[in-house]
Amino acid sequence: MNYSNYAQWKQFHYLWDSLEHFRNTWNRIPGIHTIQFAAGQKNIDLYINENIKETTHKATPIFFSGAISNRTTQLGPFFSGLGMTKRLGLPLIAIADPALDADRDLKLAWYLGDATDNFGENLSATLDALHQIIETELILVGGSGGGYAALNAGLDTSSRTTTLVWNPQTDIFEYSPRFVKDYLRSQYNFSHDTLRRDDWKEYCRIRTDRASRTSVVTESTLHRPRRLVYLQNLGDSHRIEHLQPLWFKTTTRELVQGKNLLGDDHGVYLAEFALGHAPPSGTLIGSVLRELMNTTLAVKDLTSLDEFI
């Protein structure tokens, strides 16, 4: 069952019967666009703002959403980045996670899909189609669970990309067990007995990883985008549980407070951007995003983060 409420966004809603139909016909029309795939596969919903019609931009932000805090009163599709890009006058393509539309109790699904829906392949194909149509660099943006989705998407797309993430998960099985188990029950039908096993992580990972990438702790994750900006709060447990394993998979260099550059265009910034796992301020993220819209700017030359490092 699908519980989507498109009317809440007060936008024209367009339904495309295939990705090819969207690619050949879309022509930068703003609104909500639902792309259908083969039977049994999840649709992909895009929120595209009015600024997409402005063709002078050299980059286009693609926003992924994190966990939804209050599911009791909210229906999907869920989109992020609308307020920030409107304030900055930037184009926006926000992607909803369709798993949250099919299960009203699910708060986070990392854009991973399930065992049968080929969602990762369809998402990658959609990003590549967008890149072909708008002919700009894509800036993959997200925090926490949305940050995982941005890093993961950056590994698969063949498009020219920049990635901007903050406090992302890098291995979903190392996140809060409550969120992980809810996802496993919802999308993989694992039983309560299975999820009570002492070895539930290992047991479930073997089965989920046949269809979905549940970890981006790889040697290529931080290097795969053309540019990458990774913001991590110093006091967030994600520093130990998620950043460090990824960092030391990438390099043997010490991870220090402040700026950690892997060449001119890939930077991990470890600072007290906010308390705990809270996101950095919208003003700070917006400032970094505005700088990254200049596709000739090297990450080493960012100035938005100077007050923190």
C-alpha positions in Angstrom: 0.0 0.0 0.0 1.1 3.5 -0.7 0.2 6.3 1.7 1.6 9.2 -0.3 -0.1 12.6 0.0 1.1 14.7 -2.9 -1.5 17.5 -2.4 0.3 18.6 0.8 3.1 20.1 -1.3 0.8 22.3 -3.4 2.6 21.7 -6.6 1.6 20.3 -10.0 2.1 16.5 -10.0 3.4 14.7 -13.1 3.3 11.0 -13.6 5.9 9.4 -16.0 5.3 5.8 -17.1 9.1 5.2 -17.5 12.4 6.8 -16.9 12.8 7.0 -20.7 9.6 8.9 -20.9 10.8 11.4 -18.3 14.2 11.7 -20.0 12.8 12.5 -23.4 9.9 14.8 -22.3 10.6 16.5 -19.0 12.3 19.7 -20.2 12.9 21.4 -16.8 9.2 21.6 -15.7 9.1 22.3 -12.0 6.7 20.4 -9.7 6.5 16.9 -8.3 7.5 14.2 -10.7 6.8 10.5 -10.1 8.8 8.2 -12.3 7.4 4.6 -12.6 9.6 1.6 -13.2 8.8 -2.1 -13.9 6.0 -3.9 -12.1 6.9 -4.5 -8.4 9.5 -1.8 -8.3 9.1 1.3 -6.3 8.4 4.7 -8.0 10.8 7.5 -7.5 9.4 10.9 -6.5 11.2 14.1 -7.3 10.5 17.6 -6.1 11.9 20.1 -8.6 11.7 23.8 -7.8 11.2 26.8 -10.0 14.9 27.7 -10.1 15.6 24.6 -12.3 14.5 26.7 -15.2 17.4 29.1 -14.8 20.1 27.7 -17.1 23.1 29.8 -15.9 23.8 27.5 -12.9 26.8 25.2 -13.3 25.6 22.8 -10.6 22.3 21.4 -9.3 21.8 20.4 -5.6 20.2 16.9 -5.2 18.9 16.6 -1.6 18.3 13.3 0.2 16.3 13.2 3.5 17.2 11.8 6.8 15.0 10.2 9.5 11.4 11.5 9.9 10.9 12.4 13.5 7.1 12.3 13.8 5.4 9.7 11.6 2.1 9.7 13.4 1.0 12.9 11.8 3.0 12.9 8.6 2.6 11.3 5.2 5.1 11.1 2.4 6.6 11.8 0.1 9.3 13.5 2.2 11.5 16.1 0.6 14.4 18.1 2.0 16.2 21.3 1.0 13.2 23.3 -0.1 13.7 26.2 2.3 17.4 26.5 2.0 17.5 26.5 -1.8 14.6 29.0 -2.0 16.4 31.3 0.4 19.6 31.1 -1.7 17.8 31.3 -5.0 19.3 27.9 -6.1 17.8 25.1 -8.2 16.7 22.0 -6.3 15.9 18.4 -7.0 14.8 16.6 -3.9 14.4 12.9 -3.9 12.0 11.1 -1.6 12.6 7.6 -0.1 9.7 5.5 -1.4 10.0 3.0 1.4 8.6 5.6 3.8 5.5 6.0 1.7 4.7 2.3 1.8 5.1 1.9 5.6 3.6 4.6 7.8 5.6 3.4 10.9 9.0 3.5 9.2 11.2 6.6 9.9 14.4 5.8 8.0 15.3 3.5 5.2 18.6 5.0 3.8 17.2 4.9 0.2 18.2 1.2 0.1 15.0 -0.4 -1.1 14.3 -4.0 -0.4 15.4 -7.4 -1.7 13.5 -7.3 -5.0 12.9 -3.8 -6.2 16.2 -2.9 -7.8 15.9 0.5 -6.2 19.6 1.3 -6.1 20.0 0.7 -9.9 16.9 2.8 -10.6 18.1 5.6 -8.4 21.5 5.6 -10.1 19.8 5.6 -13.5 17.6 8.5 -12.5 20.6 10.6 -11.4 22.3 9.9 -14.7 19.2 10.9 -16.6 19.0 14.1 -14.7 22.6 14.9 -15.4 22.1 14.2 -19.1 19.1 16.5 -19.3 20.2 19.5 -17.2 23.9 19.2 -18.2 25.3 20.5 -14.9 27.3 18.9 -12.1 25.1 17.3 -9.5 25.7 18.2 -5.8 24.5 15.2 -3.7 23.5 16.7 -0.3 22.3 15.0 2.9 22.8 14.6 6.6 22.8 11.6 8.9 20.7 8.9 7.0 20.4 11.3 4.1 24.2 11.6 4.2 24.5 7.9 3.9 22.2 8.0 0.8 24.3 10.8 -0.8 27.6 8.9 -0.2 26.1 5.7 -1.5 24.6 7.3 -4.6 28.0 8.9 -5.3 29.5 5.4 -5.5 27.1 4.3 -8.3 26.3 7.2 -10.5 28.5 7.8 -13.6 27.6 11.5 -13.5 29.9 14.3 -12.6 29.2 14.9 -8.9 30.1 16.8 -5.8 29.0 15.4 -2.4 28.2 17.5 0.7 27.3 15.5 3.8 27.2 16.1 7.5 27.3 13.5 10.3 26.4 10.7 7.9 26.1 7.0 8.8 28.6 5.0 6.8 27.4 1.5 8.0 23.7 1.3 8.7 24.2 -1.7 11.0 26.3 0.5 13.3 23.4 3.0 13.7 20.7 2.8 16.4 19.4 -0.8 16.6 15.8 0.5 16.8 16.0 2.2 13.4 17.9 -0.6 11.8 15.6 -3.3 13.0 12.5 -1.3 12.0 14.0 -1.1 8.5 14.8 -4.9 8.4 11.3 -5.8 9.5 9.7 -3.5 7.0 11.7 -4.0 3.9 13.2 -7.6 4.4 10.5 -9.2 6.6 12.8 -10.3 9.2 10.9 -11.8 12.2 11.1 -10.5 15.7 12.8 -13.7 16.8 15.5 -13.2 14.2 16.1 -9.7 15.3 16.4 -10.9 18.9 19.3 -13.2 18.0 22.7 -12.3 19.6 24.2 -12.4 16.1 21.3 -10.5 14.4 23.7 -8.0 12.7 25.8 -10.6 11.0 22.9 -12.9 10.2 20.9 -10.1 8.6 23.8 -8.4 6.8 24.6 -11.6 4.8 21.0 -11.5 3.5 20.5 -7.8 2.9 23.9 -7.3 1.2 22.8 -9.5 -1.6 20.5 -6.7 -2.7 21.5 -3.5 -1.0 24.8 -1.8 0.0 24.5 -1.4 3.8 28.0 0.0 4.2 30.0 2.6 2.3 33.2 1.9 4.3 35.2 1.4 1.1 38.5 2.7 -0.1 36.8 4.7 -2.9 33.9 6.4 -1.0 35.7 9.6 -0.1 37.5 9.8 -3.5 34.7 8.8 -5.9 32.9 12.2 -6.3 34.8 14.8 -8.2 34.6 17.0 -5.0 33.6 16.0 -1.5 32.9 18.0 1.7 32.3 15.8 4.8 31.3 17.7 8.0 31.4 15.8 11.3 30.6 17.1 14.7 33.4 16.5 17.1 31.1 15.4 20.0 28.9 13.1 17.9 29.3 9.3 18.4 29.3 9.0 14.6 32.9 10.3 14.7 34.0 7.0 16.2 31.4 4.6 14.8 31.1 5.9 11.3 33.8 8.4 10.3 36.8 6.7 11.7 36.3 3.3 10.0 35.8 5.1 6.7 38.7 7.4 7.1 41.2 4.6 8.0 39.9 2.5 5.2 41.0 5.4 3.0 44.3 6.5 4.5 46.7 5.8 7.3 47.0 9.5 8.1 45.9 10.7 11.5 42.4 12.2 11.6 42.7 15.5 13.3 40.3 18.2 14.6 39.8 20.7 11.9 40.6 20.2 8.2 41.6 16.8 6.8 42.3 17.1 3.1 42.7 14.2 0.7 44.1 16.2 -2.1 42.7 19.6 -3.3 39.1 18.5 -3.8 38.2 16.1 -1.0 37.9 17.3 2.6 36.8 15.9 5.9 36.1 18.6 8.5 36.0 17.6 12.1 34.8 20.4 14.4 32.0 21.4 16.8 29.6 22.5 14.1 26.7 21.6 16.5 26.2 19.6 19.7 26.1 15.8 19.5 24.4 14.5 16.4 22.5 17.7 15.7 23.0 19.1 12.2 25.1 22.1 11.5 23.1 25.3 11.1 21.2 25.8 7.9 23.2 29.0 7.5 26.5 27.2 7.5 25.3 24.4 5.2 23.8 27.0 2.9 27.1 28.9 2.8 29.1 25.8 1.9 26.5 24.8 -0.7 26.6 28.3 -2.3 30.4 28.1 -2.6 30.2 24.6 -4.1 27.8 25.9 -6.8 31.0 27.4 -8.3 32.3 24.3 -10.0 35.7 25.7 -10.5 36.3 26.2 -6.8 38.6 23.6 -5.2 37.5 22.2 -1.8 40.8 23.4 -0.3 39.8 26.9 -1.0 36.4 26.9 0.8 36.1 29.8 3.2 32.7 29.1 4.7 34.2 26.8 7.4 37.1 29.0 8.4 35.5 30.1 11.7 35.3 26.4 12.8 38.8 25.3 11.7 
